[in-house]
Amino acid sequence: MNRLYHFPLSPFSRKVRLSLAEKRIEVELIEERYWEQDNDFLRRNPAGQIPVLRLGNKLMSESAAICEYLEEVQPSPPLMPRDADGRFEVRRLVGWFDDKFHVECTQKLLGERVFRKVMGTGYPDSTNVKAGSKAMRFHLDYMAHLLEKRRWLAGNELSLADFAAAAQLSCLDYISDVDWNRSEVVKDWYAKIKSRPAFRSLLADQVSGFRPPSHYANLDF
Amino acid sequence: MNRLYHFPLSPFSRKVRLSLAEKRIEVELIEERYWEQDNDFLRRNPAGQIPVLRLGNKLMSESAAICEYLEEVQPSPPLMPRDADGRFEVRRLVGWFDDKFHVECTQKLLGERVFRKVMGTGYPDSTNVKAGSKAMRFHLDYMAHLLEKRRWLAGNELSLADFAAAAQLSCLDYISDVDWNRSEVVKDWYAKIKSRPAFRSLLADQVSGFRPPSHYANLDF
């Protein structure tokens, strides 16, 4: 049986879950308290990060490399365009959300509000939370700028870029940190991606001690 | 004329410079003080990061996406294997060095010792420097573990994984922060990659106020 070692509010785990579900690759989800650096887990993945995917006999880490691999071995339905320019744009945006958005928004908001409590590393730092909220406005505006010219973030087809973005945003939506009123096009985009069957498992996630707001799993939010 | 907006001790710029040189794509190098967030620069790249590559009329950011693009439009000489498993391993290690190594070692050592001074953000934080030195030992051991079974980091052919690693290590070598005596195989690997013509421009880099040690540009170090 294929297995994904993950944590519900890890955006990188969510990105891989979305890719797997879209490509109809079934996996058993194993929740991993990766920050406890358990020896078994470190043997599977010396980087000590999640997600880790066991696909058949192959053990894989690094979410971007995993998603590219899934695209190569199971190209249908496609999550990358065929031309080099289109593929560049998808990868540029995956990098944008995995790196820049994650560092500037997700770590500062989710990291402070949820992971500090879950990992037991103290109280939220309000300077970080403020910086995260401010950065969110910039990122939502950048997404709106892209979506005014395109149906999806990297072009007119759904791609890994949309999953990378939705993975981060859905974690922040779980703690009500996304202002959906800021941009109509971004809200429409999220409604569209949220209604895909691949999204269902994310909307059912629960993290003990943190109850999602009622709009979190609501397709008509 | 193609142009690369870069900074000499930026590992991500170096990774792209190595790929361009290996594929014999000529570019004019423009040094960019990206942290000053000059308006012209932000127009070229809203992420405010380097490197930015102008290739013909195309303006590109995100080093991993740029390297994949170069591989697709100029596949020779190859920096990625042809099979999905081999490509996965290259991408996994590119992620390892771009993310994990960069955060745990480069930011903590180069960030504290060089960028604080260059950007004018205060004195080095010795806790970070110590953590960076400690992490370096783990990473050098991990590289040795890989290189005991392989000629290059991701397999028996030179790949983007070697460039991602050498880009980070060469920046740290500029400030004498790599203990080349820790592992014979790692030192041999670095000597091999350092002697490639693609590496020459990196060995000629100079950052004002920081003189590289004499072994930095020496092929027999």
Interface residues (C-beta under 8 A of the other chain):
Chain A: P46 A47 Q49 K58 M60 S61 E62 A64 A65 I66 E68 Y69 E72 V73 A84 D85 R87 F88 R91 R92 V94 G95 W96 D99 K100 Y142
Chain B: P46 A47 Q49 K58 M60 S61 E62 A64 A65 I66 E68 Y69 E72 V73 A84 D85 R87 F88 R91 R92 V94 G95 W96 D99 K100 Y142
